[in-house]
Amino acid sequence: MTSRRKFIITASAAAAGSIILNACTSSNNKSAETPSGGNGATAKPAADVAASANAPKVETTKVKLGFIPLTDSAPLIIAKEKGLFAKYGMGEVELVKQKSWAVTRDNLKIGSGGGGIDGAHILSPMPYLLTVKDKVPMYILARLNTNGQGISVADKYKELKLTADSKSLKDVASKAKAANKGLKVGMTFPGGTHDLWVRYWLAAGGINPDSDLALEAVPPPQMVANMKVGTVDAFCVGEPWNAQLVTQKLGYTAIATGELWKDHPEKAFTMRKDWVDKNPNAAQALVMAIQEAQQWCDKAENKEEMCKICADRKYFNVAVADILDRAQGNIEYGDGRKVSDAPFRMKFWADNASYPYKSHDTWFLTEEIRWGYLPADTKVKELVDQVNKEDIWKAAAKALGVADAEIPTSTSRGVETFFDGVKFDPEKPQEYLTSLKIKK
């Protein structure tokens, strides 16, 4: 459906449109906004911000990196605010706020030379879509996090008691379709992680996401406003937007994505191939800073400070409370369920969260084929080897002094098991694809 690819920017009424547009108060009329300041007053310097002797001699100290206001962008923000980029020689890192993933894509396409960006906090499948569909070769240099997203539903569907099982939504979707008032489910980008999570969840319950309802692309900061005015009935997005929905008593979280797939890969740190090839040492320095920031972000004693820094107007422009609880693993679903210290909370470094497993990218590409975003004859292994630069991650980790035990020895995490019992063997992606009942 073409409606899947439209942004929900306005509602039918002008007043509703005003609410939706005002939801992203941290953006201006430009395609991207550069936060002011470097090591802001809200951030105490890292314990050691002196130039590291392990830092490679960089070819440039200047780079523009994009981010979306989501908790999983924290490693980039902390690396900037704590002076870690500067510590490894990258003293002129500019973080540029993006209004949507489509804007991130477009700014990566033109690069900083054209007024765009050189790299970004990004949905893990997007570097592949950019490489194949937009003909802009990209590299994935690190995974930024695992877990930490959610599928949330409007309060008017609370009686359905939706959790991991989405089956009870099928009759509602059928009745709405028959009445020409089809259900609309928000996700953040066609072919992105949130699109794939909500498609998997729906299909597992016997709902065809391409024919039983409509999937709509909505910028993350505008999800809650769209739910408020009724332009979406459910959505899949990262934090803090699921938590904010619950806080505003507009809906409830059916399932945290870590419950759908334990320790699933989520965002990545990507850069244009031409930038990395020209500046390999600078690329490694950026990864070293991000890795140190990820380790800092994962420490329980740093969570509150991390959330305070990210909540600032120049970054997320939200209440600290909207970020903190779920960052700590404390989830109030909004329907009476509560979980403390959840094992499926967002992870930045623990359990190899930062390492970009090629097996995970193989799953992403298999799902892109499943839903028609990539052709069936896509050479998955060759494409993963082209885009996934886990060797740069390892070089950075070794230079940083990461213990050998924390550096994976295999590019595969092995067979993965989803909440519905389905297994994905990265050595047999076609077997997995064939077994799925609902696909394009």
Buried (B, 14 or more C-beta within 10 A) or exposed (E): EEEBEEBBBBBEEEEBBBBBBEBBEBBEEEBBBEBEEBBBEBBEEBEEEEEBEEBBEBEBBBBBBBBBBBBBBBBBBBBBBBBBBBBBBBBEBBBBBBBBBBBBBBBBBEBBEEEBBBBBBBBBBBBBBBBBEBEBBBBBBBBBBBBBBBBBBBBEBBEBBBBBBBEBBBEBBBEBBEEEEBBBBBBBBBBBBBBBBBBBBBBBBEBBBBEBBBBBBBBBBBBBBBBBBEBBBBBBBBBBBBBBBBBBEBBBBBBBBBBBBBBBBBBBBBBBBBBBEEBBBBBBBBBBBBBBBBBBBBEEEBBBBBBBBBBBEBBBBBBBEBBBBBBBBBBBBBBEEEBEEBEBBBBBBBBBBBBBBBBBBBBBBBBBBBBEBBEEEBEBEEBBBBBBBBEBBBBBBEBBEBEEEBEBEEBBBEEBEBBEEBEBBBEEBEEBBEEBEBBE
